[in-house]
Amino acid sequence: MGNRMLQFVQIPQQPPHKRDAAARRADFDEIYADFDTARARQQSSRCSQCGVPFCQIHCPLQNDIPDWLKLAAEGRLEEAYEVSSATNNFPEICGRICPQDRLCEGNCVIEKGFDSVTIGAVERFITDTAFVHGWVQVPSPRAENGLSVGIVGAGPGGLAAAEQLRRQGYAVHVYDRHDRVGGLLVYGIPGFKLEKRIVQRRHDLLVQAGIVFHLNTDIGRDVTLGALRVRHDSVLLATGVYRARDLGGPGAGLPGIVPALDYLIAANRRGLGDAVPEFDSGVLDAAGRDVVVIGGGDTAMDCVRTAVRQGARSVKCLYRRDRANMPGSQREVKNAEEEGVEFLWLSAPEAFLGDTAVTGVRAVRMHLGLPDASGRQGVEPLEGSHFTVPATLVIKALGFDPEDLPAAFSEPALAVTRWGTLKIDHRSFMTSLPGVFAAGDIVRGASLVVWAIRDGRDAAAQMHLLMQQNIQQTAPAAVAAE
């Protein structure tokens, strides 16, 4: 094979081996095996090296995918890692949890007729190999610059910004209300998609770099935002959005109807060995229950697949549109179906049955109508199509909205948009408070991890630029005063 590319005409797509569905239902381990070096080289060689790389264009981080695929195909894995990590702080995480079928792989030019290059699996393989061989270095600065930055939120956006700013010589302090670093990477995403040791490995590197983490610290309650502004030269707000969108209708307040994030956090904490009273009491445990998850995004897929592993008697996903119009990854849907999840497409809940606790969901069949202003087809109920689904645990996975952010941060001067997200200058990432920046879901709304990383990197670059400009502006004044 040598250095030849364009092997897609002779070599079929072969993703990493996926564990048998019966075996993976029994644990929370990752379901995909690692590539071996020979297979990774072979699959990388399928890249067509096209002149206009749509995979790169549709990657939020603009990763130089064709170049690191070529390097991997040639066995130059250390160089491939250098290229991959130049634009992405956590390629081994994105390789595991990005919805590649909607981003890079879904836009691969050979995808039609030949199946796309297995970009995500190769990305994961390159960085995992780099860790094994010691190529991943601590992101230490060449010199300290004497300035300090506070970052609120230890999720992917905050961590990406922290690493970028530390490389520039800032003293970086990261504040998070949880007791572990990673945000939803640890507490929201199940282990079968992202084992927690992968996040811990990155945390260890950032600590070695000198980044200081202040965990169990809720900004706005334990420490005021005003105090952070005094303590640091700049502050970045990079928290997520966690307020679950709610369901209405009769019976919506019955016990046994729970938000998706509460359910996933309990499951992940249990897997980490924490005491979780809500799980132990059975409130957030799916074992032996008829589970209905309402929603069609990746969070819904995480819930149904978690319920299967907890030993649910039945698991159904209720979604008001069809399979082609669901927002979640089609790959995740396929994995869920293999594991025994039943999807009820074009179905929407109308009421919840039960006296002292939920016992069922009364639903109605839907049909797709005309496209709305965004181009997405609307949905309308079909008259006389009601049916009932047994359910003793209903999980709401309808998306997330920001909470009252000025109140949460105890800072009334923080301006918000009409959607409740933080209002920023999109060129500088600065909020209405001078020296306070924001990035990620708190600005964008609930989105993908890869977008949080992109926003964190971009915000860090603007913070660095403005702080350096401030130094240059104040230096002549200080000299004149002398």
N, C-alpha and C positions, 0 to 999 in steps of 0.2 A: 504493500500500500504506500509506504514511504511518505512523501510530502503531498501526495495527491489529495485533492478535495473533490467535491461534486460526486461523491460515491453513492448518492441517494438512488441513482438509477440501477445500482447493483446490490446495494445493502439495504434491507428493509429496516424500518424503525423497530428497535428492541429496547423498550424501557427497562429499568432495573427490575429484577424479580420481585413480584408482589406476593406476600405471604398468603396462604390459603385463607379464605374468608372464615372458615370454622376456627382456625387457629387464632386469627387476629381478634375475633369476637371475645376471646378469653382473657385479653390483657390490653394494656394501654401503650404497648411498645409501638414504635414506628412500623408502618406496614411495608415500606420499601426497603429492600436490601441495598447495600452499597454496590456501585459499579466496581468491577475489577479494572486494572489499568488497560488491559487489551480491549475490553468492551468499550470503555470510555473513549479510547483513541478511535476505534472503529465507528462509533456513533457520532463523534465529533466530525469525522471525515465526510459525513453526509451533507454537511453545510455546502450550499451552492456559492458562497462568497459573492453574493449578488451586489451589483453596483449601488443600489439603493436598499440598504438593509432595513426592511420594515420591522424586523424583530427589535432592532435598536430604537427605531423611531417610536414604537409603541411601548417601550420600556420607560416608566416614569423617571428612572435614573439615567436614561440614555446610555446604558451599559454597552461597552464596545464588544458586543457578542461575537460578531464574525472573527475578530482578531483572536479572542481567547479560545474560540473553537478551533481555529487553525493551529494555534500553539499547542493545544491539547492533542490534536490529531497527530502532531509531529513529536509528541512525547516531551515537549518543553513545558512541563507542568509548573515549575517555579515561575517562569515568565508569564504563563497563563494566569497564575494567581496574582502576580503584580498588576497585570492589566485589569483583571476582574475587580480587585480591591481598590483600584484607583478611583472608581466611581461609586462604590458601594461599601459601606462600613460593615455590613453583615451579609455577605453573599451566601454563606452556608445556611442562613435563616431564610432568605428569599428563595433559595433553591428548593426549600422544603415547603414553604407555605404560600408563595405567590400563586395566584390563579393563572399559570402560564397559558392555559388554553384560552384565556381572554386577552392576554397581553402578547408576549414575545412569540410563543409557539403558535398561537392562534393567528398570527400575522406572518408566519414563515412562508416564503414564496413557494416552497416545495410542498406545503401542507396539502394543497389540492391535488389529489391523485397519488401522492407518494408518502404522505404522513410527515409531519414536521420533524425537525431535529429535536432531540430530547434535551432541550436547552437547560431546563431546571435541574435535571439529574446530573448533567455535566458540571453545572455551576456548583452544585453541592459537592460533587466528587473532588473538584479542584481544590476547594477550600478545606475540606476534611483532610485531604492529602497534605495540604500545606501545614495544617496543625500537627499531623503525625511527624512530619520531617523538620519541624521547627522553623518554617519559613515565615510564620506569622509573628511579627515583632510587636513589642510593647509600643504603643503610639506616644512616645516621649518627645518633648520639644528639644530643639537644639539649645535654646536658652530661655530662661524665664523673662517675661516682659514686665512683671511687677503689677499687672492688673488682675482683677478678680471678677469672675462671672458666676452668677447663681442660676441654676436651671431647675425649674419646677416640673417634675415628671420624669420618671426613670423608664419610660417606654421607649420604643424604637426611635421616635423623633428626638426626644431629649438625649438619649444615649449617642445618637449620631452627631448631634450638635456638640455634646460634651467632648467627644473624641476629636472633632475638627478643631475646636477651640483650644483643647489641650496641646495639640500639635503646634499651635501658634504661640505657645508659651504662657497662656493664661492659667491662673489658679482657678480650677473649676470645682464648684460645689453643686451636687445634685440632691434635690429634696424630693422625697416621695412619701405618700401616706401609707403605703404598704410596707411589709416587713421584708420584702425581697425586691431585687432589681429586675426589671423586665416588663412591668405593667401587664398588658394583656398577653404578651408573649408567654408569660408564666401562668397568669390566672385565668385567661380567657381561652387560649388555644390549647386543645387537648394534647396529651403526650403522644398519641398515635400519629399526629401531624408534626409535632415539634417536641422532642424529648427535652426536659428541663436542663439537663447537663449541657446542652448546646448553648443555652443562654448563660448559664453559670460560667462557662468557659470564657465568654466575652466579658462578663462582669469581672472576672479575675484579672484579665488583661488591663481593663480600665483602672482597677485599683492599683495595679503595679505601675501604671502610668502616673499615678499621683492624684487621680480624681478622687475627691472625698464625697462619700455618700451619707446623707442624713436620712435614714429610714424611719418609719413610724412618725413622720413629721408632716402634719397637714397644714399647708400654707393657707392662712386665713383663720385658722383656729389655734394651732400651736405656735405659729410664728406669723406675724402680719406681713403682708406684701411690702408695706412701708418700711419695716425693719430690714427686709432683704434689699431694698433699694439703697438703704444707708450702708449696709454691709458690703455690697458689691458694686463694681463699676457699671455693670449691665445685668439685666435679669431677662431670662427667656421663659415664657410660659408655654409648656409643651405637654399639658395634660390631655387626656382623652375626653370623650363625651360618653356618659354612662347612663343617662336617664332613659329608661325604656319607654318606647312608644306603647301606649296602652290600648286595650280592647274595650269596646263598649258592649252594650247588649245585655239582655236579662241574664242574671247569674254570673256576670263577669267578676264579681267579688268573692265567689265561693272559694273556700280553702281547697288547695290542690291545683290552683292556677298560679303559676309563678313566672317571673321574668327570666329570660334566657341567661343573662349574666349572673344572676344569683345562683342559678343551677350550675353553670360551668365553673364559677369560682369555688363553689362547694366541692365539686368533683375534683378539681385540680388541687385544692388544699388537702383533700383526703388522700390523693395520690402522693402528695409531698409529705404525708405523715402528720399533718396538723390535726388537732381536735376540732371537729366541725359539728356542733350540737344539732344544727338543722339537718345534717345528713344522718347522724346517729339516731335521731328521733323519727326518721323516715320522711320528713317533709320534703327534702330535696334528693331523695334516693329513689331511683326508678325500679329497683329490684321487685319483680313479681307484679308490676303494675301495667295497665294499658296506657301507653304514652301517646299523646298527640302533640306534635310540634306545629305551631302555626307560623308560617313564613317560608321564604324561598331563597334566602341568602346563605352565605357561608356560615354565619352563626347558627342558622337552623340546621345546616348539615353537621356542624360540630355537636349540636344537641342530640340529634337522632342517633348519631354514631356512638355518642357517650352512653345514651340510654341502652343501646344494644349491649354494650360491654358491662353495664351494671346489672344485666340480667332481667330486663323488662320482659313481660309476657308478650306484649306486642308493641310495635313502634310504627306510627303512621305520621306522615308529613302532609299537612293540609296547605295547599297554595292556590291562590285565586286565579293565577294565570297558568299557561301550559308550560311544558318542559322547555320549549324553545325561547320563551320569554322570561324565564326565571333569572334573577340577578346573580345567583351563585355559580360556582364552578361546575361544569358538566362532569368533570373528572370526579369531583366529590359526590355527585349524585350517583354515578356509576358505582363508586366504592360503597356507598350506603346501600344501594340495591343489592349488591353482592352479599352484604352483611345481614340482609333480611328486612330492611326498611321498606315499607309500602308507601308509595306516593299517591296522593289523591289530588290529581291535577284539576284545575278549573273548579275549585271548591273553596267556599268561604264560610267562616263561622257566622251564625246568626244569634245563637243563644247557648247557654251552658246549663246543663241539667244537673239536678241534685238538690238535696235538702240541707244536710250539714256539711257536705263536701261534694266536689264535682264527681259526677258519674258518667257524663257523656257530653258530646258536642253536637248540637243541632246545626247542620250545615246546609248550604244550598249550592246547586250546580251553577256555574257561571259560563258565559260565552264571551269571546273577544269581540269588541265593537270596533268603531272607527278610531283611527289614531288621534291622539290629542295634540296640543301645540308642540310637544317635545318629539312627536313622531311615534310615541309608544301607544299601542292599542289600549283602549279603555276596556273595562270589564263590566258586564251587566248580568244580573241574576236571571236564571231561567224559571219562569213561572211554574209552580207545581213540582219542583225538582228537589224538595227537601228530603234530607236523610239524616240519620243519627249514627254517630261513631262512638262506641264505648270509650271512656277515658276516665282514669282515676288520677292521672297527672297530665296537666296541660301546660305546655311551655310556650310562652309568648316570645317569638323571635322576629319582631316586626321592625327592628332598627332602633337607633339611639338618637337622642337629641341632647343638646347641652343643658346643664342646669342653669340656674340664675347665677351667672359668672361674677358680676359685681358683688353679689351677696356672698358667694362662695369664697371669694378672695378678700372679703371685707374691704372692698375698695370701690366706692360708688362712682369714682371718676373713670372707671374702665368703660369705654364705649363698646356697645355690641351692635351687631347687625339686626335686621328684622327677623332673622332666623335664630337669634340668640347666641350666635358664635361671636368671637372677639373680632372687632373691627380693627384692621391694620392698614398701614400704607403698604401696598403689595410690592413696592420696589424696595423698601427698607425693612419690611417686616415689623416696624415699630407700631405699638398700640397708641392709644390716646395719651398714655403716660410716658413722658420723656425717659429714655433709657430702659423701657420695658418692652420687650419684643414678644412675639407669639408665633407659633408654628404648629403644624399638624392638625389633628382632628378638631382641636379647640378653635381653629380658624376655618378649616375646610369642611367640618362636619364629619360624621363617621365615614371612614374610608379605609383604604388598604394600608398594610404595613409599609409597603414599598413607597407609597406617597408620603407617609410620615417621615421616612428616612430622607427622601428628597427634600421635603420642607425643612427638616432639621439641618441638613447640610447648607441649604440656601440661606436660611436665617443666620447660621453661624458665620457665613461669609460676609453678610451685610453687617452683622454686629462687629466683626473684626474691622471692616472698612471704616465704620463710623467711629469706633473707639480710637483707631489710629489717626483719623482726621481730627478728632478732638485733641489728641496729644500734640499734633502739629500746630493746631490753632492756639493752644494755651502756652506752648513753649516760647514763642516770641514775646508774649505778654509777660511771662515770668522773667525773661532776660531784661526786658525794658524796665520792670519794676526794680531790678537790682541796680 
